[in-house]
Amino acid sequence: MLRLCLISLCMAVVISCRYDLAEATLGEAAQTIARDSKELSGALLKSTNRASYRVQSIASGTTATTVREYVNPSGVVFAVAWNGLVHPDLHVLLGNYHDDYRKALSGTPRRQGRRGLKVMTRRMVVETWGHMRNLQGRAYLPELLPEGVSLDEIR
């Protein structure tokens, strides 16, 4: 009985540690999309296949925000885009790239009267724009962008 309890406890610790290590998918495998859906309190919607990538949509009922995750043929998320009432939690979407984003954001000058923002690092680009009740944005990794894919397709 004690052995069974110890095994169950060890499995619970391993599982909880496994899912708390990384919360986002940008630059990670497509299997993390389901975890993103949970972290964003959303529901997985349709998956759309394009010529050189796949788009998986997540809708959040609490924030009325839709997130689209773009997966290249090798199964890695190369971009995310969103639109809705609020911006999603970028820590969840950017994952390992979030610290780079925060550092670059702190060094980006604010412009009067402009709501659009473009933050670039050596490894990624994050763009946000829109107005109240219609906020939009996208983040992508230029080096993972499939050949022939236009940035205009990431919306």
N, C-alpha and C positions, 0 to 999 in steps of 0.2 A: 504494500500500500504506500509506504513512504517513498519507495523507488518510483512508483507511478506519479506521485505528486511532484517529485524532483524533476522528472522528465517533462511533465506538463509545464512546470515553472520555467525550465530552461528553454523550451520551445516558445513560450510566450515572450520571454526576453529577447530571443533571437528574432522573432517576427517583428516585435515592436521596434527594435533597433534597425532592422532592415528597412522599414518603411519611413523612419524618421531621418535617415541620412540625407536623402536628396528629395526635394519636393517638387522639382520642376523638370521640364523636358527639353528646353532649348539645348541642342547639342547632345541629347541623350536618345536612347532607343525608344521606339514607338510604344513599347509596352508601358511606358510611364504615363500615357495619356489617361488611362483609367484612374491612376492616382491623382492626376491633375484635376480630373472631374470631381473627385471626392474633396480635394483641398479647396476647390473653388465653389463647393456646395452646388454643383451643377449636374446636369444629366447629359450623357453622351447622345448626340444626335446623329444624323446621317454621315456616312463616310463617302467622299466623292473621289473617284479616280480620274486623274488627268494623264496626259501623255507621259510625263516624266516625274510625277509626284502624286501623292494622295493627300487629301485634306480631311481631317477629322474635326467636327464641330462639337463644342460643349456649350450648353445654355445654362446660365445661372438664373434660377427663378427668384432668388432673393435680391439680386442687383440688376436684373434685366439686362445682363451683359452676355454677349456671345463671343466665345473665343474659338479661333480656328487654328489648328496646329498642322503644319505642312511637313510631310514626311517624304524624304528622298527615296530612291529605289533601294538603297542599302539599309533602310529601316531607321534612319536617324532623323530627328526633328530638326530641320534647318531654319524654320521660321515660325513665328506665331503672330496672329493679328487679332484685333478685338474691336468691338463697337458696343455701345450701350449707354446706360445712364451714368455709370462710373467706370473709371479705369480699374481693371482687375489687379489683384495683388501681384506686382511684378516680381516679388521675391519668389513666388510660386512658379511663375512662368520662366524667369531667367535662370533660376537655379545657381549653378556654379559661376555664371556670368554676372550675377547681381552685384557683387562687390566692385567689379570693374565698372559697371554702370553707375553706381553711387559715386565713385571717385570721379568719373568723367562728368557726371551731372553737377557736382560741386564746383567744377572748374568751368562750367558753361555759363557765359554771361546771360542775364535775363534781359530781354528786349521789351520796351514799353509797348503796350497795345497789341502785342502778338501772342497768340495762344499756342501756335505751333512750336514744337521743339524737336530738334534733331541732336541726338547724343551719339557720338562715334568714338569707338575705341579701336585698338588694333585688331580685335577679334570679332566685334559685332557692331550693329547699328540699331538704335532704338529711336523711333519717331512717334510723337503723339500730336494730335490735333483735334479740332472739333469745338463745340460750344456746349453750353449747359444742356443736359438731357440727350446729347448726341456726341459722346466722347469716343474717339477712335485712336488706334495706334497699331504699330507693328514693330517687331524685333526680328532681326535675321542675322545669320552668320554668312557673310559674303563667300567665304571659302567653301562652304558646303552647298551653295546654291547650285542646283542641277544645270547643266549646260542647256542653253536655249530658253531658260525661264526668265521672264521679265519681272522687274520689281513691281510693275503695275498689277501683276497677277496676285501679289500678296496683299490682300485687302480683307 
